[in-house]
Structures are given as C-alpha cells and as structure tokens.
Amino acid sequence: MTPSSGSERVAVELAEMRGEIRTGFAELNGRLDLALQRTATAESGIAALEGRVASLERGRWPMPTIGVLAGVAGTATGVLALLR
C-alpha cells in the first residue's frame, strides 16, 4: 500500500461520512418540520375548543340559580298543596 492510496482511502471514507451526515440531518429536519406542523395543528384545534367551551360556559345557567329556582318551585308547590 502506498502512502497516497491510504490518504485517498481516508478521503473517500470522509466523503462518504459527510454524505451520511448530511442525509441524517436532512431526515432529522424533515421529522422536526412534521412535528412542528402537527403541533401547530393541535394548538389551533385547542384554541378552537377553548372558544367553544367559553361560549358554552357563558350560555349555561349557574348551579346556584338552578337551586334557587328549584327551591322556589318546591315552596310554591307546597303552599298550593296546603291551600287546597
């Protein structure tokens, strides 16, 4: 083996390693892009759900009000039963 053939082999190996590293980084970047896209989609879905929950919360009757109405209805029913 001549000295030049040894350094040529090293140069070829280094070039192959460089190519593999570039390929690996390209695959990693693709996976990161996909993860970022999925995260953005999930975040927009969460924001939409938060808006829907907020509108439902504004439209519902609060439990204390329902309790008061039930108590008034029960009292009215009791009074009417006594008056008969």
mmCIF file as gemmi writes it, N, C-alpha and C atoms, coordinates in Angstrom:
data_model
loop_
_atom_site.group_PDB
_atom_site.id
_atom_site.type_symbol
_atom_site.label_atom_id
_atom_site.label_alt_id
_atom_site.label_comp_id
_atom_site.label_asym_id
_atom_site.label_entity_id
_atom_site.label_seq_id
_atom_site.pdbx_PDB_ins_code
_atom_site.Cartn_x
_atom_site.Cartn_y
_atom_site.Cartn_z
_atom_site.occupancy
_atom_site.B_iso_or_equiv
_atom_site.pdbx_formal_charge
_atom_site.auth_seq_id
_atom_site.auth_asym_id
_atom_site.pdbx_PDB_model_num
ATOM 1 N N . MET Axp A 1 ? 0.843 -1.164 0 1 0 ? 1 A 1
ATOM 2 C CA . MET Axp A 1 ? 0 0 0 1 0 ? 1 A 1
ATOM 3 C C . MET Axp A 1 ? 0.89 1.229 0 1 0 ? 1 A 1
ATOM 4 N N . THR Axp A 2 ? 0.621 2.127 -0.903 1 0 ? 2 A 1
ATOM 5 C CA . THR Axp A 2 ? 1.412 3.344 -0.992 1 0 ? 2 A 1
ATOM 6 C C . THR Axp A 2 ? 0.788 4.407 -0.119 1 0 ? 2 A 1
ATOM 7 N N . PRO Axp A 3 ? 1.567 5.388 0.302 1 0 ? 3 A 1
ATOM 8 C CA . PRO Axp A 3 ? 1.009 6.43 1.161 1 0 ? 3 A 1
ATOM 9 C C . PRO Axp A 3 ? -0.144 7.183 0.507 1 0 ? 3 A 1
ATOM 10 N N . SER Axp A 4 ? -0.081 7.36 -0.794 1 0 ? 4 A 1
ATOM 11 C CA . SER Axp A 4 ? -1.154 8.106 -1.438 1 0 ? 4 A 1
ATOM 12 C C . SER Axp A 4 ? -2.455 7.299 -1.461 1 0 ? 4 A 1
ATOM 13 N N . SER Axp A 5 ? -2.354 5.969 -1.602 1 0 ? 5 A 1
ATOM 14 C CA . SER Axp A 5 ? -3.574 5.164 -1.61 1 0 ? 5 A 1
ATOM 15 C C . SER Axp A 5 ? -4.237 5.167 -0.235 1 0 ? 5 A 1
ATOM 16 N N . GLY Axp A 6 ? -3.45 5.239 0.838 1 0 ? 6 A 1
ATOM 17 C CA . GLY Axp A 6 ? -4.011 5.323 2.198 1 0 ? 6 A 1
ATOM 18 C C . GLY Axp A 6 ? -4.74 6.629 2.404 1 0 ? 6 A 1
ATOM 19 N N . SER Axp A 7 ? -4.139 7.734 1.963 1 0 ? 7 A 1
ATOM 20 C CA . SER Axp A 7 ? -4.811 9.021 2.124 1 0 ? 7 A 1
ATOM 21 C C . SER Axp A 7 ? -5.998 9.149 1.184 1 0 ? 7 A 1
ATOM 22 N N . GLU Axp A 8 ? -5.942 8.501 0.028 1 0 ? 8 A 1
ATOM 23 C CA . GLU Axp A 8 ? -7.098 8.51 -0.875 1 0 ? 8 A 1
ATOM 24 C C . GLU Axp A 8 ? -8.259 7.752 -0.242 1 0 ? 8 A 1
ATOM 25 N N . ARG Axp A 9 ? -7.938 6.639 0.394 1 0 ? 9 A 1
ATOM 26 C CA . ARG Axp A 9 ? -8.987 5.853 1.051 1 0 ? 9 A 1
ATOM 27 C C . ARG Axp A 9 ? -9.617 6.653 2.189 1 0 ? 9 A 1
ATOM 28 N N . VAL Axp A 10 ? -8.783 7.364 2.951 1 0 ? 10 A 1
ATOM 29 C CA . VAL Axp A 10 ? -9.298 8.2 4.042 1 0 ? 10 A 1
ATOM 30 C C . VAL Axp A 10 ? -10.19 9.296 3.473 1 0 ? 10 A 1
ATOM 31 N N . ALA Axp A 11 ? -9.759 9.899 2.362 1 0 ? 11 A 1
ATOM 32 C CA . ALA Axp A 11 ? -10.556 10.961 1.748 1 0 ? 11 A 1
ATOM 33 C C . ALA Axp A 11 ? -11.908 10.423 1.278 1 0 ? 11 A 1
ATOM 34 N N . VAL Axp A 12 ? -11.907 9.226 0.704 1 0 ? 12 A 1
ATOM 35 C CA . VAL Axp A 12 ? -13.159 8.612 0.246 1 0 ? 12 A 1
ATOM 36 C C . VAL Axp A 12 ? -14.066 8.317 1.438 1 0 ? 12 A 1
ATOM 37 N N . GLU Axp A 13 ? -13.502 7.771 2.497 1 0 ? 13 A 1
ATOM 38 C CA . GLU Axp A 13 ? -14.289 7.465 3.707 1 0 ? 13 A 1
ATOM 39 C C . GLU Axp A 13 ? -14.869 8.744 4.302 1 0 ? 13 A 1
ATOM 40 N N . LEU Axp A 14 ? -14.051 9.802 4.35 1 0 ? 14 A 1
ATOM 41 C CA . LEU Axp A 14 ? -14.546 11.076 4.885 1 0 ? 14 A 1
ATOM 42 C C . LEU Axp A 14 ? -15.676 11.637 4.025 1 0 ? 14 A 1
ATOM 43 N N . ALA Axp A 15 ? -15.549 11.51 2.713 1 0 ? 15 A 1
ATOM 44 C CA . ALA Axp A 15 ? -16.603 11.979 1.817 1 0 ? 15 A 1
ATOM 45 C C . ALA Axp A 15 ? -17.886 11.184 2.031 1 0 ? 15 A 1
ATOM 46 N N . GLU Axp A 16 ? -17.769 9.885 2.213 1 0 ? 16 A 1
ATOM 47 C CA . GLU Axp A 16 ? -18.95 9.049 2.476 1 0 ? 16 A 1
ATOM 48 C C . GLU Axp A 16 ? -19.59 9.429 3.808 1 0 ? 16 A 1
ATOM 49 N N . MET Axp A 17 ? -18.741 9.654 4.818 1 0 ? 17 A 1
ATOM 50 C CA . MET Axp A 17 ? -19.279 10.049 6.129 1 0 ? 17 A 1
ATOM 51 C C . MET Axp A 17 ? -19.997 11.387 6.045 1 0 ? 17 A 1
ATOM 52 N N . ARG Axp A 18 ? -19.419 12.329 5.29 1 0 ? 18 A 1
ATOM 53 C CA . ARG Axp A 18 ? -20.047 13.636 5.098 1 0 ? 18 A 1
ATOM 54 C C . ARG Axp A 18 ? -21.423 13.477 4.46 1 0 ? 18 A 1
ATOM 55 N N . GLY Axp A 19 ? -21.503 12.613 3.461 1 0 ? 19 A 1
ATOM 56 C CA . GLY Axp A 19 ? -22.788 12.371 2.801 1 0 ? 19 A 1
ATOM 57 C C . GLY Axp A 19 ? -23.804 11.757 3.747 1 0 ? 19 A 1
ATOM 58 N N . GLU Axp A 20 ? -23.368 10.799 4.567 1 0 ? 20 A 1
ATOM 59 C CA . GLU Axp A 20 ? -24.279 10.173 5.532 1 0 ? 20 A 1
ATOM 60 C C . GLU Axp A 20 ? -24.743 11.179 6.58 1 0 ? 20 A 1
ATOM 61 N N . ILE Axp A 21 ? -23.843 12.052 7.008 1 0 ? 21 A 1
ATOM 62 C CA . ILE Axp A 21 ? -24.215 13.07 7.996 1 0 ? 21 A 1
ATOM 63 C C . ILE Axp A 21 ? -25.237 14.032 7.391 1 0 ? 21 A 1
ATOM 64 N N . ARG Axp A 22 ? -25.01 14.456 6.162 1 0 ? 22 A 1
ATOM 65 C CA . ARG Axp A 22 ? -25.973 15.35 5.502 1 0 ? 22 A 1
ATOM 66 C C . ARG Axp A 22 ? -27.334 14.682 5.35 1 0 ? 22 A 1
ATOM 67 N N . THR Axp A 23 ? -27.331 13.419 4.968 1 0 ? 23 A 1
ATOM 68 C CA . THR Axp A 23 ? -28.588 12.682 4.828 1 0 ? 23 A 1
ATOM 69 C C . THR Axp A 23 ? -29.299 12.578 6.181 1 0 ? 23 A 1
ATOM 70 N N . GLY Axp A 24 ? -28.53 12.292 7.22 1 0 ? 24 A 1
ATOM 71 C CA . GLY Axp A 24 ? -29.119 12.192 8.557 1 0 ? 24 A 1
ATOM 72 C C . GLY Axp A 24 ? -29.733 13.508 9.008 1 0 ? 24 A 1
ATOM 73 N N . PHE Axp A 25 ? -29.021 14.615 8.768 1 0 ? 25 A 1
ATOM 74 C CA . PHE Axp A 25 ? -29.567 15.924 9.138 1 0 ? 25 A 1
ATOM 75 C C . PHE Axp A 25 ? -30.802 16.264 8.318 1 0 ? 25 A 1
ATOM 76 N N . ALA Axp A 26 ? -30.824 15.901 7.055 1 0 ? 26 A 1
ATOM 77 C CA . ALA Axp A 26 ? -31.997 16.158 6.213 1 0 ? 26 A 1
ATOM 78 C C . ALA Axp A 26 ? -33.206 15.378 6.739 1 0 ? 26 A 1
ATOM 79 N N . GLU Axp A 27 ? -32.995 14.12 7.115 1 0 ? 27 A 1
ATOM 80 C CA . GLU Axp A 27 ? -34.093 13.322 7.679 1 0 ? 27 A 1
ATOM 81 C C . GLU Axp A 27 ? -34.571 13.914 8.998 1 0 ? 27 A 1
ATOM 82 N N . LEU Axp A 28 ? -33.635 14.347 9.83 1 0 ? 28 A 1
ATOM 83 C CA . LEU Axp A 28 ? -33.985 14.937 11.117 1 0 ? 28 A 1
ATOM 84 C C . LEU Axp A 28 ? -34.773 16.234 10.917 1 0 ? 28 A 1
ATOM 85 N N . ASN Axp A 29 ? -34.331 17.06 9.98 1 0 ? 29 A 1
ATOM 86 C CA . ASN Axp A 29 ? -35.057 18.303 9.696 1 0 ? 29 A 1
ATOM 87 C C . ASN Axp A 29 ? -36.465 18.008 9.202 1 0 ? 29 A 1
ATOM 88 N N . GLY Axp A 30 ? -36.612 16.973 8.38 1 0 ? 30 A 1
ATOM 89 C CA . GLY Axp A 30 ? -37.944 16.597 7.911 1 0 ? 30 A 1
ATOM 90 C C . GLY Axp A 30 ? -38.844 16.163 9.059 1 0 ? 30 A 1
ATOM 91 N N . ARG Axp A 31 ? -38.298 15.406 9.977 1 0 ? 31 A 1
ATOM 92 C CA . ARG Axp A 31 ? -39.089 14.961 11.133 1 0 ? 31 A 1
ATOM 93 C C . ARG Axp A 31 ? -39.457 16.136 12.026 1 0 ? 31 A 1
ATOM 94 N N . LEU Axp A 32 ? -38.517 17.06 12.201 1 0 ? 32 A 1
ATOM 95 C CA . LEU Axp A 32 ? -38.813 18.239 13.017 1 0 ? 32 A 1
ATOM 96 C C . LEU Axp A 32 ? -39.884 19.11 12.362 1 0 ? 32 A 1
ATOM 97 N N . ASP Axp A 33 ? -39.81 19.265 11.039 1 0 ? 33 A 1
ATOM 98 C CA . ASP Axp A 33 ? -40.841 20.029 10.338 1 0 ? 33 A 1
ATOM 99 C C . ASP Axp A 33 ? -42.214 19.396 10.51 1 0 ? 33 A 1
ATOM 100 N N . LEU Axp A 34 ? -42.276 18.072 10.424 1 0 ? 34 A 1
ATOM 101 C CA . LEU Axp A 34 ? -43.543 17.368 10.607 1 0 ? 34 A 1
ATOM 102 C C . LEU Axp A 34 ? -44.057 17.542 12.038 1 0 ? 34 A 1
ATOM 103 N N . ALA Axp A 35 ? -43.161 17.446 13.012 1 0 ? 35 A 1
ATOM 104 C CA . ALA Axp A 35 ? -43.564 17.624 14.409 1 0 ? 35 A 1
ATOM 105 C C . ALA Axp A 35 ? -44.076 19.042 14.645 1 0 ? 35 A 1
ATOM 106 N N . LEU Axp A 36 ? -43.421 20.032 14.063 1 0 ? 36 A 1
ATOM 107 C CA . LEU Axp A 36 ? -43.877 21.414 14.213 1 0 ? 36 A 1
ATOM 108 C C . LEU Axp A 36 ? -45.235 21.627 13.56 1 0 ? 36 A 1
ATOM 109 N N . GLN Axp A 37 ? -45.441 21.005 12.412 1 0 ? 37 A 1
ATOM 110 C CA . GLN Axp A 37 ? -46.733 21.121 11.728 1 0 ? 37 A 1
ATOM 111 C C . GLN Axp A 37 ? -47.84 20.487 12.568 1 0 ? 37 A 1
ATOM 112 N N . ARG Axp A 38 ? -47.571 19.323 13.112 1 0 ? 38 A 1
ATOM 113 C CA . ARG Axp A 38 ? -48.581 18.66 13.955 1 0 ? 38 A 1
ATOM 114 C C . ARG Axp A 38 ? -48.859 19.471 15.214 1 0 ? 38 A 1
ATOM 115 N N . THR Axp A 39 ? -47.828 20.062 15.798 1 0 ? 39 A 1
ATOM 116 C CA . THR Axp A 39 ? -48.008 20.887 16.983 1 0 ? 39 A 1
ATOM 117 C C . THR Axp A 39 ? -48.866 22.1 16.67 1 0 ? 39 A 1
ATOM 118 N N . ALA Axp A 40 ? -48.602 22.746 15.548 1 0 ? 40 A 1
ATOM 119 C CA . ALA Axp A 40 ? -49.396 23.918 15.153 1 0 ? 40 A 1
ATOM 120 C C . ALA Axp A 40 ? -50.853 23.528 14.923 1 0 ? 40 A 1
ATOM 121 N N . THR Axp A 41 ? -51.073 22.383 14.288 1 0 ? 41 A 1
ATOM 122 C CA . THR Axp A 41 ? -52.446 21.908 14.058 1 0 ? 41 A 1
ATOM 123 C C . THR Axp A 41 ? -53.145 21.637 15.384 1 0 ? 41 A 1
ATOM 124 N N . ALA Axp A 42 ? -52.434 20.987 16.302 1 0 ? 42 A 1
ATOM 125 C CA . ALA Axp A 42 ? -53.023 20.683 17.61 1 0 ? 42 A 1
ATOM 126 C C . ALA Axp A 42 ? -53.328 21.961 18.382 1 0 ? 42 A 1
ATOM 127 N N . GLU Axp A 43 ? -52.419 22.938 18.319 1 0 ? 43 A 1
ATOM 128 C CA . GLU Axp A 43 ? -52.647 24.19 19.034 1 0 ? 43 A 1
ATOM 129 C C . GLU Axp A 43 ? -53.842 24.951 18.472 1 0 ? 43 A 1
ATOM 130 N N . SER Axp A 44 ? -54.018 24.939 17.155 1 0 ? 44 A 1
ATOM 131 C CA . SER Axp A 44 ? -55.173 25.632 16.584 1 0 ? 44 A 1
ATOM 132 C C . SER Axp A 44 ? -56.46 24.905 16.965 1 0 ? 44 A 1
ATOM 133 N N . GLY Axp A 45 ? -56.407 23.571 17.038 1 0 ? 45 A 1
ATOM 134 C CA . GLY Axp A 45 ? -57.576 22.814 17.482 1 0 ? 45 A 1
ATOM 135 C C . GLY Axp A 45 ? -57.914 23.097 18.934 1 0 ? 45 A 1
ATOM 136 N N . ILE Axp A 46 ? -56.892 23.223 19.762 1 0 ? 46 A 1
ATOM 137 C CA . ILE Axp A 46 ? -57.099 23.532 21.185 1 0 ? 46 A 1
ATOM 138 C C . ILE Axp A 46 ? -57.702 24.922 21.329 1 0 ? 46 A 1
ATOM 139 N N . ALA Axp A 47 ? -57.207 25.88 20.548 1 0 ? 47 A 1
ATOM 140 C CA . ALA Axp A 47 ? -57.748 27.237 20.614 1 0 ? 47 A 1
ATOM 141 C C . ALA Axp A 47 ? -59.224 27.248 20.222 1 0 ? 47 A 1
ATOM 142 N N . ALA Axp A 48 ? -59.577 26.488 19.204 1 0 ? 48 A 1
ATOM 143 C CA . ALA Axp A 48 ? -60.979 26.42 18.788 1 0 ? 48 A 1
ATOM 144 C C . ALA Axp A 48 ? -61.839 25.799 19.884 1 0 ? 48 A 1
ATOM 145 N N . LEU Axp A 49 ? -61.335 24.745 20.511 1 0 ? 49 A 1
ATOM 146 C CA . LEU Axp A 49 ? -62.083 24.107 21.592 1 0 ? 49 A 1
ATOM 147 C C . LEU Axp A 49 ? -62.235 25.031 22.793 1 0 ? 49 A 1
ATOM 148 N N . GLU Axp A 50 ? -61.19 25.787 23.091 1 0 ? 50 A 1
ATOM 149 C CA . GLU Axp A 50 ? -61.284 26.737 24.213 1 0 ? 50 A 1
ATOM 150 C C . GLU Axp A 50 ? -62.369 27.772 23.947 1 0 ? 50 A 1
ATOM 151 N N . GLY Axp A 51 ? -62.467 28.225 22.695 1 0 ? 51 A 1
ATOM 152 C CA . GLY Axp A 51 ? -63.513 29.184 22.345 1 0 ? 51 A 1
ATOM 153 C C . GLY Axp A 51 ? -64.902 28.581 22.496 1 0 ? 51 A 1
ATOM 154 N N . ARG Axp A 52 ? -65.051 27.33 22.081 1 0 ? 52 A 1
ATOM 155 C CA . ARG Axp A 52 ? -66.355 26.665 22.207 1 0 ? 52 A 1
ATOM 156 C C . ARG Axp A 52 ? -66.726 26.458 23.676 1 0 ? 52 A 1
ATOM 157 N N . VAL Axp A 53 ? -65.756 26.058 24.485 1 0 ? 53 A 1
ATOM 158 C CA . VAL Axp A 53 ? -66.028 25.857 25.911 1 0 ? 53 A 1
ATOM 159 C C . VAL Axp A 53 ? -66.421 27.174 26.569 1 0 ? 53 A 1
ATOM 160 N N . ALA Axp A 54 ? -65.716 28.255 26.209 1 0 ? 54 A 1
ATOM 161 C CA . ALA Axp A 54 ? -66.038 29.563 26.783 1 0 ? 54 A 1
ATOM 162 C C . ALA Axp A 54 ? -67.46 29.978 26.421 1 0 ? 54 A 1
ATOM 163 N N . SER Axp A 55 ? -67.867 29.744 25.171 1 0 ? 55 A 1
ATOM 164 C CA . SER Axp A 55 ? -69.229 30.12 24.784 1 0 ? 55 A 1
ATOM 165 C C . SER Axp A 55 ? -70.263 29.25 25.492 1 0 ? 55 A 1
ATOM 166 N N . LEU Axp A 56 ? -69.959 27.979 25.681 1 0 ? 56 A 1
ATOM 167 C CA . LEU Axp A 56 ? -70.879 27.113 26.422 1 0 ? 56 A 1
ATOM 168 C C . LEU Axp A 56 ? -70.975 27.529 27.88 1 0 ? 56 A 1
ATOM 169 N N . GLU Axp A 57 ? -69.853 27.928 28.459 1 0 ? 57 A 1
ATOM 170 C CA . GLU Axp A 57 ? -69.879 28.364 29.859 1 0 ? 57 A 1
ATOM 171 C C . GLU Axp A 57 ? -70.693 29.644 30.021 1 0 ? 57 A 1
ATOM 172 N N . ARG Axp A 58 ? -70.608 30.545 29.052 1 0 ? 58 A 1
ATOM 173 C CA . ARG Axp A 58 ? -71.395 31.785 29.132 1 0 ? 58 A 1
ATOM 174 C C . ARG Axp A 58 ? -72.889 31.495 28.988 1 0 ? 58 A 1
ATOM 175 N N . GLY Axp A 59 ? -73.248 30.478 28.218 1 0 ? 59 A 1
ATOM 176 C CA . GLY Axp A 59 ? -74.647 30.18 27.946 1 0 ? 59 A 1
ATOM 177 C C . GLY Axp A 59 ? -75.319 29.29 28.976 1 0 ? 59 A 1
ATOM 178 N N . ARG Axp A 60 ? -74.567 28.7 29.875 1 0 ? 60 A 1
ATOM 179 C CA . ARG Axp A 60 ? -75.193 27.78 30.834 1 0 ? 60 A 1
ATOM 180 C C . ARG Axp A 60 ? -75.748 28.546 32.028 1 0 ? 60 A 1
ATOM 181 N N . TRP Axp A 61 ? -76.688 27.932 32.687 1 0 ? 61 A 1
ATOM 182 C CA . TRP Axp A 61 ? -77.232 28.509 33.904 1 0 ? 61 A 1
ATOM 183 C C . TRP Axp A 61 ? -76.317 28.119 35.057 1 0 ? 61 A 1
ATOM 184 N N . PRO Axp A 62 ? -76.022 29.043 35.913 1 0 ? 62 A 1
ATOM 185 C CA . PRO Axp A 62 ? -75.18 28.687 37.067 1 0 ? 62 A 1
ATOM 186 C C . PRO Axp A 62 ? -75.968 27.811 38.05 1 0 ? 62 A 1
ATOM 187 N N . MET Axp A 63 ? -75.298 26.896 38.651 1 0 ? 63 A 1
ATOM 188 C CA . MET Axp A 63 ? -75.946 25.94 39.565 1 0 ? 63 A 1
ATOM 189 C C . MET Axp A 63 ? -76.678 26.612 40.73 1 0 ? 63 A 1
ATOM 190 N N . PRO Axp A 64 ? -76.144 27.663 41.349 1 0 ? 64 A 1
ATOM 191 C CA . PRO Axp A 64 ? -76.917 28.29 42.436 1 0 ? 64 A 1
ATOM 192 C C . PRO Axp A 64 ? -78.267 28.823 41.967 1 0 ? 64 A 1
ATOM 193 N N . THR Axp A 65 ? -78.326 29.352 40.745 1 0 ? 65 A 1
ATOM 194 C CA . THR Axp A 65 ? -79.599 29.854 40.223 1 0 ? 65 A 1
ATOM 195 C C . THR Axp A 65 ? -80.589 28.714 40.049 1 0 ? 65 A 1
ATOM 196 N N . ILE Axp A 66 ? -80.118 27.596 39.534 1 0 ? 66 A 1
ATOM 197 C CA . ILE Axp A 66 ? -80.989 26.43 39.368 1 0 ? 66 A 1
ATOM 198 C C . ILE Axp A 66 ? -81.485 25.955 40.73 1 0 ? 66 A 1
ATOM 199 N N . GLY Axp A 67 ? -80.625 25.97 41.73 1 0 ? 67 A 1
ATOM 200 C CA . GLY Axp A 67 ? -81.032 25.563 43.079 1 0 ? 67 A 1
ATOM 201 C C . GLY Axp A 67 ? -82.098 26.477 43.654 1 0 ? 67 A 1
ATOM 202 N N . VAL Axp A 68 ? -81.933 27.778 43.46 1 0 ? 68 A 1
ATOM 203 C CA . VAL Axp A 68 ? -82.926 28.736 43.952 1 0 ? 68 A 1
ATOM 204 C C . VAL Axp A 68 ? -84.261 28.523 43.249 1 0 ? 68 A 1
ATOM 205 N N . LEU Axp A 69 ? -84.213 28.352 41.917 1 0 ? 69 A 1
ATOM 206 C CA . LEU Axp A 69 ? -85.46 28.13 41.183 1 0 ? 69 A 1
ATOM 207 C C . LEU Axp A 69 ? -86.15 26.844 41.622 1 0 ? 69 A 1
ATOM 208 N N . ALA Axp A 70 ? -85.383 25.812 41.871 1 0 ? 70 A 1
ATOM 209 C CA . ALA Axp A 70 ? -85.976 24.549 42.332 1 0 ? 70 A 1
ATOM 210 C C . ALA Axp A 70 ? -86.587 24.732 43.715 1 0 ? 70 A 1
ATOM 211 N N . GLY Axp A 71 ? -85.911 25.493 44.565 1 0 ? 71 A 1
ATOM 212 C CA . GLY Axp A 71 ? -86.455 25.747 45.906 1 0 ? 71 A 1
ATOM 213 C C . GLY Axp A 71 ? -87.737 26.55 45.857 1 0 ? 71 A 1
ATOM 214 N N . VAL Axp A 72 ? -87.768 27.554 45.001 1 0 ? 72 A 1
ATOM 215 C CA . VAL Axp A 72 ? -88.976 28.373 44.862 1 0 ? 72 A 1
ATOM 216 C C . VAL Axp A 72 ? -90.121 27.531 44.319 1 0 ? 72 A 1
ATOM 217 N N . ALA Axp A 73 ? -89.826 26.7 43.328 1 0 ? 73 A 1
ATOM 218 C CA . ALA Axp A 73 ? -90.868 25.851 42.759 1 0 ? 73 A 1
ATOM 219 C C . ALA Axp A 73 ? -91.38 24.87 43.812 1 0 ? 73 A 1
ATOM 220 N N . GLY Axp A 74 ? -90.483 24.324 44.595 1 0 ? 74 A 1
ATOM 221 C CA . GLY Axp A 74 ? -90.908 23.396 45.654 1 0 ? 74 A 1
ATOM 222 C C . GLY Axp A 74 ? -91.752 24.085 46.703 1 0 ? 74 A 1
ATOM 223 N N . THR Axp A 75 ? -91.353 25.282 47.072 1 0 ? 75 A 1
ATOM 224 C CA . THR Axp A 75 ? -92.114 26.047 48.064 1 0 ? 75 A 1
ATOM 225 C C . THR Axp A 75 ? -93.497 26.396 47.514 1 0 ? 75 A 1
ATOM 226 N N . ALA Axp A 76 ? -93.56 26.828 46.273 1 0 ? 76 A 1
ATOM 227 C CA . ALA Axp A 76 ? -94.843 27.182 45.666 1 0 ? 76 A 1
ATOM 228 C C . ALA Axp A 76 ? -95.752 25.961 45.601 1 0 ? 76 A 1
ATOM 229 N N . THR Axp A 77 ? -95.171 24.822 45.26 1 0 ? 77 A 1
ATOM 230 C CA . THR Axp A 77 ? -95.954 23.587 45.205 1 0 ? 77 A 1
ATOM 231 C C . THR Axp A 77 ? -96.478 23.232 46.598 1 0 ? 77 A 1
ATOM 232 N N . GLY Axp A 78 ? -95.655 23.397 47.616 1 0 ? 78 A 1
ATOM 233 C CA . GLY Axp A 78 ? -96.078 23.104 48.99 1 0 ? 78 A 1
ATOM 234 C C . GLY Axp A 78 ? -97.185 24.025 49.453 1 0 ? 78 A 1
ATOM 235 N N . VAL Axp A 79 ? -97.041 25.308 49.142 1 0 ? 79 A 1
ATOM 236 C CA . VAL Axp A 79 ? -98.059 26.287 49.539 1 0 ? 79 A 1
ATOM 237 C C . VAL Axp A 79 ? -99.389 25.968 48.835 1 0 ? 79 A 1
ATOM 238 N N . LEU Axp A 80 ? -99.339 25.67 47.54 1 0 ? 80 A 1
ATOM 239 C CA . LEU Axp A 80 ? -100.556 25.345 46.809 1 0 ? 80 A 1
ATOM 240 C C . LEU Axp A 80 ? -101.205 24.086 47.355 1 0 ? 80 A 1
ATOM 241 N N . ALA Axp A 81 ? -100.406 23.125 47.785 1 0 ? 81 A 1
ATOM 242 C CA . ALA Axp A 81 ? -100.958 21.886 48.337 1 0 ? 81 A 1
ATOM 243 C C . ALA Axp A 81 ? -101.644 22.172 49.678 1 0 ? 81 A 1
ATOM 244 N N . LEU Axp A 82 ? -101.095 23.077 50.46 1 0 ? 82 A 1
ATOM 245 C CA . LEU Axp A 82 ? -101.705 23.423 51.743 1 0 ? 82 A 1
ATOM 246 C C . LEU Axp A 82 ? -103.002 24.213 51.581 1 0 ? 82 A 1
ATOM 247 N N . LEU Axp A 83 ? -103.069 25.015 50.52 1 0 ? 83 A 1
ATOM 248 C CA . LEU Axp A 83 ? -104.261 25.824 50.296 1 0 ? 83 A 1
ATOM 249 C C . LEU Axp A 83 ? -105.436 25.026 49.753 1 0 ? 83 A 1
ATOM 250 N N . ARG Axp A 84 ? -105.25 23.872 49.293 1 0 ? 84 A 1
ATOM 251 C CA . ARG Axp A 84 ? -106.347 23.065 48.763 1 0 ? 84 A 1
ATOM 252 C C . ARG Axp A 84 ? -107.138 22.427 49.818 1 0 ? 84 A 1
